[in-house]
C-alpha cells in the first residue's frame, strides 16, 4: 500500500559509539526520505565521532575507528543533514527513545536547533508493541493455544508461565539465538544452565548497573564511567565506592560492587 502523506516522511537509523544520549556520538546515519508523490531519496553517511569507538560498539555495528578517521564530523555535515530533513516528519524503529534524542543532541552541539515540535514522530517499534502484545496472556495464547482464565491471580499466572516455558523450549530447541544486532549468542537447549547463560549473558547485578564486557570483566553500565571496569575505577577513584554505598542504589548492586572490591584485596 502507499502511505497517505501530507508531508515528506524521513525514515532514519543511527549507529553510534554507544547508547548514552549525552556523551556518545553518531558514527553513521542513513535516511530514506519518502515524498507525498511517492518519490524516494536516500542519504547514508559515515561520521567521524571525534572520540574513540568502543570495541563493544564496533562488534555490534561493524564500524571501527579506522573506517571513519577520514569521514566528516557531524558538525561538518550538520547543515547538509538539516536541509535533507527539512519539512519532513520523522520515522524509524525505536526512534523515540534513542535515535531522535541523539540526533537532536548532535544538532545542538553543532549550533543548530533541530525543531521537532511541528513534526509527526512515528515509531514502528511502538506500533509493534501496541498491536502485538507481549504479556503473559498473549504468550499463553501464542505458545499454548489457550485462553488464560483468571489472569493476574498468582496461581493462574504461575501455572500458565510453566506451560509457556515448556512450550518455548519444545518449540525453539536446537534453534540459534541472535541478539537485536544479529550477533549469534548460542543455541536453545533443554538445559536450564545453558538457557540461563543465554538470557543473562552480560548481567552482573539485577538492576543492570554493571555488565560483563567481552573479556568477562565487570564494567560500569551508566554515567561517565560507562564501559570502564569496576576494578579500574576503584583503583583510580577509590572514593567512588563510598559514594555508591551511600547512594540510592539497590542492595544487590552494592553487594556486587563490594564483592569486586574484596576480590581486589585478595589479589
Backbone torsions as a table, in degrees:
resi	resn	phi	psi	omega
1	UNK	NA	155.5	175.0
2	UNK	-93.5	137.2	178.1
3	UNK	-73.2	141.5	178.2
4	UNK	-86.1	94.1	-174.0
5	UNK	-106.6	132.0	171.5
6	UNK	-97.8	-21.2	177.4
7	UNK	-133.3	161.1	172.3
8	UNK	-58.6	152.0	-179.6
9	UNK	-124.8	119.7	-176.7
10	UNK	-103.1	106.0	170.5
11	UNK	-82.6	132.3	-179.7
12	UNK	-147.2	159.2	178.0
13	UNK	-142.8	145.0	-179.2
14	UNK	-119.2	143.5	164.4
15	UNK	-113.7	142.9	-171.9
16	UNK	-144.0	177.7	179.1
17	UNK	-73.8	-16.5	-179.4
18	UNK	178.6	-162.9	-174.0
19	UNK	-113.7	7.3	177.5
20	UNK	-85.1	114.0	-174.5
21	UNK	-60.4	-35.5	-174.1
22	UNK	-78.1	-37.0	-170.8
23	UNK	-111.0	-20.2	-177.8
24	UNK	-86.8	164.6	-172.7
25	UNK	-131.9	152.1	178.9
26	UNK	-73.0	137.4	174.3
27	UNK	-114.9	-16.2	175.7
28	UNK	-156.9	143.1	175.6
29	UNK	-136.3	136.1	174.9
30	UNK	-130.1	130.9	-176.6
31	UNK	-128.4	128.2	171.1
32	UNK	-109.8	112.2	-178.9
33	UNK	-100.7	117.4	-179.0
34	UNK	-105.3	127.5	-176.6
35	UNK	-96.9	158.4	179.9
36	UNK	-57.0	-27.0	179.8
37	UNK	-85.6	4.2	178.4
38	UNK	95.8	-9.9	178.7
39	UNK	-64.1	142.7	178.7
40	UNK	-124.7	139.0	179.8
41	UNK	-137.8	131.7	-176.8
42	UNK	-122.0	142.8	177.7
43	UNK	-136.2	126.3	178.5
44	UNK	-130.0	127.8	-177.4
45	UNK	-134.6	136.5	166.8
46	UNK	-82.9	143.7	-176.2
47	UNK	-126.8	133.9	172.4
48	UNK	-79.2	114.5	-174.6
49	UNK	-76.6	-10.6	-179.2
50	UNK	70.0	2.7	173.6
51	UNK	-132.5	156.7	179.3
52	UNK	-61.4	144.0	175.2
53	UNK	-89.5	118.6	179.1
54	UNK	-58.7	144.8	-179.0
55	UNK	-58.0	-38.2	-179.4
56	UNK	-59.5	-37.4	179.6
57	UNK	-73.7	-40.9	179.7
58	UNK	-61.7	-36.6	179.4
59	UNK	-65.5	-24.2	179.5
60	UNK	-82.1	-52.4	-174.3
61	UNK	-101.7	-5.7	174.9
62	UNK	76.9	13.9	-179.9
63	UNK	-109.6	122.2	-177.2
64	UNK	-112.2	166.8	-178.9
65	UNK	-51.5	-41.5	-178.2
66	UNK	-61.1	-31.9	-176.4
67	UNK	-71.6	-23.0	-173.9
68	UNK	-121.0	6.8	-175.4
69	UNK	-62.7	-28.0	179.7
70	UNK	-103.6	6.6	-179.9
71	UNK	-82.2	158.1	177.9
72	UNK	-70.2	154.2	172.8
73	UNK	-76.0	165.7	178.9
74	UNK	-61.6	-38.7	-178.9
75	UNK	-60.6	-34.1	-178.2
76	UNK	-72.1	-25.1	-179.6
77	UNK	-112.1	5.1	-174.1
78	UNK	-58.7	-43.7	-177.8
79	UNK	-69.8	-36.6	176.1
80	UNK	-61.7	-44.8	179.4
81	UNK	-68.0	-38.8	179.7
82	UNK	-61.3	-40.6	177.4
83	UNK	-65.3	-38.5	-178.4
84	UNK	-67.0	-35.4	178.7
85	UNK	-79.9	-10.4	-172.1
86	UNK	-55.2	129.9	176.1
87	UNK	75.5	3.2	-173.3
88	UNK	-103.9	142.4	165.9
89	UNK	-72.9	164.0	-174.8
90	UNK	-115.7	139.6	-179.1
91	UNK	-146.3	156.6	177.5
92	UNK	171.1	-166.3	-179.7
93	UNK	-114.0	115.7	-175.4
94	UNK	67.2	28.6	-178.3
95	UNK	-73.3	-26.7	-176.0
96	UNK	-67.2	-37.1	-176.4
97	UNK	-92.1	-20.6	-172.8
98	UNK	-130.6	-65.6	-169.7
99	UNK	-62.9	-46.9	-178.6
100	UNK	-65.4	-48.3	177.9
101	UNK	-58.5	-40.8	-179.8
102	UNK	-67.8	-40.9	178.7
103	UNK	-62.2	-44.4	179.1
104	UNK	-61.2	-41.9	178.7
105	UNK	-60.3	-44.9	-179.5
106	UNK	-62.5	-41.4	178.2
107	UNK	-64.3	-42.8	-179.8
108	UNK	-63.9	-38.9	177.3
109	UNK	-64.1	-23.6	179.6
110	UNK	-93.2	5.8	177.7
111	UNK	81.8	19.4	-179.3
112	UNK	-117.9	126.2	177.3
113	UNK	-85.8	98.0	-178.6
114	UNK	-83.5	95.4	-173.4
115	UNK	-76.2	123.9	177.3
116	UNK	-110.9	1.4	-174.9
117	UNK	-61.7	-35.9	-176.2
118	UNK	-100.8	9.9	179.2
119	UNK	-102.2	145.2	169.2
120	UNK	-78.7	133.3	-179.6
121	UNK	-111.4	117.2	-170.8
122	UNK	-120.5	121.1	-175.8
123	UNK	-119.5	112.6	-178.7
124	UNK	-63.8	-29.6	178.9
125	UNK	-66.1	-39.4	179.1
126	UNK	-62.9	-42.5	178.2
127	UNK	-63.7	-42.5	178.4
128	UNK	-56.8	-47.8	-177.8
129	UNK	-71.6	-31.2	178.9
130	UNK	-72.0	-39.5	-173.6
131	UNK	-91.0	-33.1	178.5
132	UNK	-107.4	89.6	-173.1
133	UNK	-57.8	146.6	-179.1
134	UNK	-121.0	32.3	178.6
135	UNK	-100.1	178.7	-175.4
136	UNK	-65.0	-37.6	179.8
137	UNK	-60.6	-43.3	179.4
138	UNK	-68.1	-40.4	179.3
139	UNK	-64.4	-40.2	-179.8
140	UNK	-63.5	-40.8	178.4
141	UNK	-68.1	-42.6	-175.9
142	UNK	-68.9	-48.4	-173.6
143	UNK	-86.8	-31.8	-174.3
144	UNK	-110.3	-11.0	179.2
145	UNK	67.7	26.0	-177.1
146	UNK	-126.6	156.6	174.5
147	UNK	-92.8	129.8	-177.7
148	UNK	-80.1	111.9	176.3
149	UNK	-86.9	148.0	179.4
150	UNK	58.4	39.4	178.2
151	UNK	-56.4	142.9	179.4
152	UNK	79.4	4.4	165.0
153	UNK	-88.2	139.6	-171.3
154	UNK	-57.8	-43.4	-175.9
155	UNK	-69.3	-43.7	-179.7
156	UNK	-63.1	-42.5	-179.9
157	UNK	-66.0	-38.5	179.9
158	UNK	-64.9	-47.3	-179.4
159	UNK	-64.7	-39.9	179.7
160	UNK	-65.8	-39.7	179.6
161	UNK	-63.2	-39.7	177.5
162	UNK	-60.3	-43.7	179.5
163	UNK	-66.8	-41.2	179.5
164	UNK	-62.7	-45.1	-178.5
165	UNK	-61.4	-44.8	178.4
166	UNK	-61.1	-41.8	-179.4
167	UNK	-66.9	-35.8	177.8
168	UNK	-64.5	-46.4	180.0
169	UNK	-61.4	-42.8	180.0
170	UNK	-65.0	-39.0	-176.1
171	UNK	-73.0	-39.8	-170.9
172	UNK	-104.3	-1.6	-177.2
173	UNK	-55.8	128.5	-179.7
174	UNK	90.7	-8.2	-179.9
175	UNK	-88.7	146.0	-179.6
176	UNK	-82.1	142.0	-178.9
177	UNK	-105.1	136.1	175.2
178	UNK	-122.3	150.7	173.9
179	UNK	-81.3	-175.5	-175.6
180	UNK	-64.9	-20.7	180.0
181	UNK	-95.3	3.5	177.7
182	UNK	87.5	7.6	177.7
183	UNK	-77.6	134.9	-178.3
184	UNK	-73.6	131.1	-176.3
185	UNK	-109.6	-24.6	-177.3
186	UNK	149.5	-169.3	-177.2
187	UNK	-119.9	138.4	174.8
188	UNK	-68.7	123.6	176.6
189	UNK	-129.3	158.0	177.9
190	UNK	-81.0	64.2	-175.1
191	UNK	-146.5	113.9	-170.9
192	UNK	-64.1	-35.8	179.1
193	UNK	-64.9	-39.9	-178.9
194	UNK	-73.1	-35.5	176.1
195	UNK	-65.9	-40.9	177.1
196	UNK	-57.8	-44.6	-178.3
197	UNK	-62.7	-36.4	178.8
198	UNK	-68.5	-42.8	-174.4
199	UNK	-75.4	-36.7	-173.6
200	UNK	-114.5	35.8	-171.6
201	UNK	-52.2	-43.9	-172.6
202	UNK	-113.3	4.5	-173.5
203	UNK	-77.5	129.4	173.4
204	UNK	-102.6	-55.9	176.0
205	UNK	-113.3	159.9	-173.9
206	UNK	-67.0	-26.0	-179.1
207	UNK	-83.5	-8.6	179.5
208	UNK	76.9	16.6	177.2
209	UNK	-71.1	-27.9	177.2
210	UNK	-124.2	142.5	176.5
211	UNK	-136.6	159.7	174.6
212	UNK	-82.3	138.9	171.9
213	UNK	-87.8	-174.2	-175.5
214	UNK	-67.2	-16.3	178.3
215	UNK	-95.1	5.3	179.4
216	UNK	78.8	17.0	-179.9
217	UNK	-95.7	142.6	178.4
218	UNK	-73.9	127.8	-176.9
219	UNK	-126.7	154.1	171.8
220	UNK	-67.9	143.7	-178.3
221	UNK	-122.1	23.2	-179.8
222	UNK	-155.1	160.3	171.9
223	UNK	64.3	-160.5	-174.5
224	UNK	-68.2	-18.7	-177.9
225	UNK	-96.2	6.5	-177.4
226	UNK	-53.8	126.7	178.9
227	UNK	96.0	-17.3	178.4
228	UNK	-83.2	145.5	179.0
229	UNK	-72.0	150.0	179.0
230	UNK	-61.3	-42.9	-179.3
231	UNK	-59.2	-43.4	-179.4
232	UNK	-62.6	-44.6	-178.3
233	UNK	-64.9	-42.7	-178.1
234	UNK	-66.9	-26.4	175.8
235	UNK	-76.6	-44.3	-175.3
236	UNK	-81.4	-33.9	-178.1
237	UNK	-133.8	72.2	-175.8
238	UNK	-59.1	-25.6	179.2
239	UNK	-66.7	-16.7	-179.1
240	UNK	-65.0	-30.7	179.2
241	UNK	-62.2	-49.5	-179.9
242	UNK	-62.7	-38.3	179.7
243	UNK	-61.4	-43.1	-179.3
244	UNK	-71.8	-38.0	-178.8
245	UNK	-66.6	-29.2	178.2
246	UNK	-90.0	-11.5	-174.6
247	UNK	-83.7	177.6	-177.2
248	UNK	-87.0	63.4	178.0
249	UNK	-112.5	150.7	179.0
250	UNK	-59.3	150.2	-179.9
251	UNK	-60.8	-34.6	179.0
252	UNK	-63.5	-39.8	177.8
253	UNK	-63.6	-43.9	179.1
254	UNK	-64.9	-36.0	179.1
255	UNK	-64.4	-44.3	179.4
256	UNK	-63.9	-40.7	178.6
257	UNK	-61.0	-43.2	179.9
258	UNK	-65.6	-38.6	178.6
259	UNK	-60.0	-43.2	179.1
260	UNK	-67.2	-40.3	179.1
261	UNK	-61.1	-45.4	-179.2
262	UNK	-67.3	-35.7	177.9
263	UNK	-62.7	-35.5	177.5
264	UNK	-64.7	-38.6	176.9
265	UNK	-63.7	-40.9	-177.1
266	UNK	-65.9	-26.7	178.1
267	UNK	-68.8	NA	NA
